[in-house]
C-alpha cells in the first residue's frame, strides 16, 4: 500500500521511521524485492562529495561609515574578484573566480592555488578574509574605497547558492592524444593511460530518483554539512537523454540548483580544490532524502553500481571540439574495480569524488532523520522530467554582421 509524505514525517516525529542509505537499500531490494522493501523502508538517504564548479556564495556585507556603493565597482576577497553588479553591499563570489596574478605568477604555471572556492572554505572555517573595494562615489554613497577584514559571523546574510550541483551521471574522461592533458576532469595520461570519473554511483542523489518523482523545488537536503533546499532545476538540466531499461540515464542528465545558509555549514563538506592546468572548484557534500512512497520508488532506490552505465569520452579531441563520440560504456561497478577495458586496453580508473565521504553524507542524513532532527518536504513544484523533451543545446554560433 502506498504511503504519504505526511505519514512518513509522523513516523519521524514518533521515532518510528525506518531509514536506510541507498547503499544499504541495494541489499534490501535484492533480498526482499521492491514490494516488501516499500512496505518496510520509509526513507532512503543518498550522498555525494565531489567537485561542483557551478557553486558560489551570496552575501550582504553591511554598510560602512560613510556608506559605500560596491555595486558597479571592483570587489576583492583575499585578492579574488567577486561579482558586485547588484545592490550597494550585495556581492556574489563564484567558486572558480581567480585572482588576476594567479595564472601568471604561480610557482608552477597553471597550478591555480587559490580561488573563490578557497575563500568560501576560509569563511566557513571561521578565518578572516580581506575585503578590498574601489568604486565611484554618489551623494548617498560617498565613500570610494575600503579595506577591512571580515568574518562569516560579521557578514549579515551569507548563503550558498549553487546553480548546478549533483549531476545525474557523468562522463568518464580519457585521453587518446600523445601528451598528458589537464582538464576539469583532472590530469589525463596520454594514449589511454588513465580514466577519471566523478560520481558516487549507487549512492548518487539523482541516480536514486531517476525521473525526479520526489526531488523538486523546495525539497529539503543535506548541503555542506547544514540544511539546504532545491531551488530550481540546475543549469544544463537535460532529462531527455537516452536511458537504459531501468530508466537510468546513460550520460549526464538532470542537475539541481541548490541553496542553504552558509553559517550552518562545515568546512569538512565545503572545500576549495585546485585542478592543475584548469582552475579552482568547490568540493561539495550533498545528500538527498528519498521518501519510499511506493514499490516503484523502492525499486529505483535499489539501483546498484552494476545497473548504472557511464559514457567514456575522449577529452583530447572530441570533447573540446563538441563532438562527444562515445568510445565505450562502462558500469560503475567496473569503474570502482580499479580498471576498465577500452579499445582492447586495460585502463586504471581514478574517482574525482570521494565514495567514503559520500557514504558519510548519506549516513549523517540517515542519523538526522532517525533522531527526529530532519523532516522531509514535498516539492512545491516539479523539475522537468524525461517526458519534457528538455535537452542541453549548444551556444549559438552566429557571427555578428560586419560594420560597413
N, C-alpha and C positions, 0 to 999 in steps of 0.2 A: 504494500500500500504506500502511495506517495506521501511524503512529509512536506510540511511547510517551513519556511524560514522562521516564522514565529514559534513554531513548536520546537525547533532546534534551539532557539535563543532561550526559551523557557527551561529546556534541559540544562543549558549553560548556567542559568541563574540558580537552578536547584542543585548544581554539582553532579548531574546525572549524564552529561554529554559523553558520547563515545567518540574520541577523535584519534586519528592516526595520521602519520605522514604519508605522502604519496609513495615513498619507497616501501613503507610497510603495507600500503594498500595493494601493491603488486602481488604480494604473497596472499593477502586476504582473498582477493578476487580469484587468483589461481586455485586456491584451496576450496573455496566455498561457492564460487560463481557469483555473477553480478547480482542476481536476485537476493540471495542470502546476505551478501555484503551490504546491499542497500538497506536491508532490514536492521542490520546490526550496527552499521557505522553511520554517524551523524555528520561528521566533518572530516575532510581530508586537507591537510596543510601542505603547501608547496614551498620551494625556496630556490633562490639563485643568488650567486655572488660573482659578479663579473664586470668587465669594462663596459660602461654605458656613456659614450661620448656626448650624447644629446641630453646633458644634465646641467643644472646650474641652480643658483640661489637668487631669490628676490629679497631685497632688504630695504628698510627705511632707516636712514642713519640719524634722523633727528636734526633739528635746526641749530646752526651755530649762532654765535653772537659776535658781531652782527650777522644777519642771515646771509646765506649764500645759495645761489641757484646752480646746482650741479647739472641740471638738465641743459643740454647744449654745450657743456664744457667737456673737459677731459678728466676722468677719474681713474686713479690707480690704487690698487690694494696690494701692498707688498710688490709694487712695481708692475703688477699685472693689470691691464686695462679692463675696466668694467663698462657696460653699456649704460649711458646716462641720458638717453633720449626720452625721458619720462618727466615726471613732476620734479619739483625742486630738489628733493633729497631721496627720491626713489632710485635704486640702482639694481641692475641685473648683472650678475657675474657668471659667465659660462665656463664650464669645466675645461674647455680646450683653449681658452684665452692664454696668450703668451706675452711676456714682457718683450719689448722691442729688441733688447740686446740679446735675448736668449739664443735664438737660432744662429746668430753670427759669432757670438763670443764664448760659447760653451767650450770647456776644456777639450771635449771631443765633439766636433761639429755634428749637429743633428741629434744630440742627446736629449735636449728639451727637459732640463732637470726640474723646472718649477713652472707651474701654470695655475689657471683658475681652480682646478681640482684640488691642488695643494693648499690654496688659500682657504677653500671650504673646509678641508681637513683641519687646518690650523685653527680656524674659528671654532669648530665643533670640539676640538681638543682643549679649548679654553685659552689659547695663546693670543697674545696681542698681535694685531695686524696694522701696518702703517697705511693710513688713508692720506693720499695727496690729491689735490684737485686744483685746477685752474679753470676760470670761466670768465664771462663778461658780467659787468655789474648792471643792475637796474635800480630804479627808485625803491622798489620793495625788497630787493636782494642786492645790497650794495657791495658785499664782500666779493673779492675777485680770486682769492686763493686761500688754501688751507692745508695744513699738515698736522696730523694728530694721530694718536694711537687709539684703536677701537678694539673692543672685545665683543663676543657674541652676546654676553649679558647686557652690554650697554646699547646694543642696537635695538630699536623699537620692535619691528617685525622682521623676522628672518625665516623664510620658508624655502624649502627645496621645491623647485618646480622644474620637472624633467619632461621635456616634450616627447621623448621616445625612450622607453625602457622596456625590459622584459621581452625581447624579440622572441617570437614563436618560431623556434627552429632557426638555423642559420647555416651559412656556407662552411665547408671545410676548405681551407686555403692551402694550395700547393704552388710550386714554382717550377716551371719547365725550362726556364732560361739557364744560361751558363754562369750566372753570378748570384750571390745572395741578394735578396731584395728586402726592403724594410717597409712594412705596411701597418695598417691599423689592426691587422691580424698577427702582428709580431714579425720577427725576422724569419724569412723562409729560405731554407737552403736550396742551392742550385740543383738542377737535374732531379727533381722529385726527391730531394734529400730529407724533407720533413713535411708534416701535415699538421696544421693548427686548427683547432675548433673552439667554439665558445658557447656552450650551453650546458645546463645541468641535466639534460636528457629527461629521464623519467621523473625527476623532481621539479622540472621547469614549470613555472606557473601556467602559461597558456597551453602547453602541451597536455595538461591535465584538464583543460577546459577548451577543447579544440574549436568549438563553434560558439564560444562566448555565451553559454547559457546562463552562467552566474556572474561572470565578470562584466561590469558595465559602469557607467558613470555613477559615482557615489559609492562604489564598493570600498569597504574599509580593508586596508592591507598593512602588512609589516613593511616599513620603509626606513632604511638607515638606522635601525635599532629603535625606532619610535613608531607611532601610528600615522599612517598616511591614507590617501584616498586616490582612487582612479578619477581623473579629472576629465578625460576625453579619450577617444582613440588616439594612439600615438601617431606621430608623423611616419610616413611610409607604411601605414597600415594597409596591408594587401591581402585581405582574407580570401580572395577568389583564386588563389594559386592552386596548382594541382595537389590532390590529396590521395592517400592510399585507401585501401578498402575499409580501414577503420576510421577514416575521416581525419587522420593526422596529416598535416601539411608536409610536403616533401622538400620544401625550401623555406626561405624567410617569408613569413605571413603576417600575422597580427602583431600589433605593438600597443603599448599603453602609455598615455601621458599621465603622470602621477604628481601629487603634491603632498607636502607634510611639513609640520612645524620643525624647523631645524634645531630648535632649542631642546627638543625631546631626544635628539639623535646622539649617536655614539660613534667615535672615530674608528671603532672596530668594524663598523658597517659602512663607513664612508671614507675612502682612502684615495689620495691622489696617486696617480701612476704615470710613468713616462715610457713611451714607446720610441725607441731609438729610430731616428730617421722619419718619424711620423709626427709626434706631438704628445700632448698630455690628455689624460682622460680620468674619469672618476669611477672607481670601483664601488659598486652599489649593492647592498644587500636588500633583497625584495622578496616578500612572501605573500602569496595569495591564498586565503582560506576558501575552500570549495564546499558548500553545503551539499550533502548527498541526499537530494530530494527524491530520486527515483533510481530504477535499475539502470537506465541509460547513463546517468552521471556516474554511477558506481563503476560501470564498465569502462568509461572514459578515464576515470582516475586510476584504474588498474593497468594503464598503459606501462609497458616496460621498455627498457633500452633496446631490446631486440625488436620492438614494434616500431621504432622511430628511425626513419632514414634521413640522412642529410646529403646534400649535393656537394661533390668535390669540384672545385673551380680553380682554374689556373690564374693566379694573380699577377703573373709576369706579362701577359699579353691580353687575354680575352677579357678579364675583369676591367683593367684600366681603359680598354677601348670599348667598353659597354657591349661586349659580346660574350655574355656569361655561358659559354658552352659547358654543359655538364659532362665532365670526364667520366665520373662514376657516381654511384650512390652507395653509401655505406651506413650501417646501423650504429647507434650509439654504443651498443654492446661491443661492436668491433673497434670503435674509436677508443673506448675505455680499456680495451685489452692491451693497448700499448702500440699497436701497429695495424695498418690496413694494407690490402693488396690493390694496387692501381697500375694499370698498364703493364702487368707482369712483374711489378717491382714491389717489394715489401718496404713500406714507409713508416718510420716511427711517428707516433702521434703525440701532440702536446696540447693539453687544455689551457685556454686562457681564462677560464672561470674555475673557481675552486669548488669541487664537489663536497669536500668536508665542510666548508663554510656554508654551502647551500643546505646541506643536511642540518647544520646548526640553526640556520634561519627557520627551516621547517619545524625543527624540534622546539625552538623557542616559542614560535607561534602556537604550536600544539600545547605547550605548557600554559601560555596565557589564556587560551580558550578553556582548558581543563580546570584552571584555577578561577574561572569566572571573571578574568580581567579584560576579556576581549569578546564582544558580541559581534555577530555578523550583520551586515547591512545589505539590503536588497538594492539593486541598481535602480536609480530614478529614471534612467533611460538606457537602452541598449547601445552597444557599439556595433557597427556594421559587421554582418556575418558573411559567410561564403556565398549566400544567395544574393547579396547586394551587388555582386559583379565588380566590386571595388578592387582595382589593381594599381600598383605604383606606375606612374607614367614618367617619361624622360623629360629633361629640360628642353624647352623649345629651342630650336637652332635656326632662328630667323635673323639673318644678318641685317642690321639697320640700313636704311637707304642712304646712299652716299650724298653728301651735301653738294649741291650744284655750284 
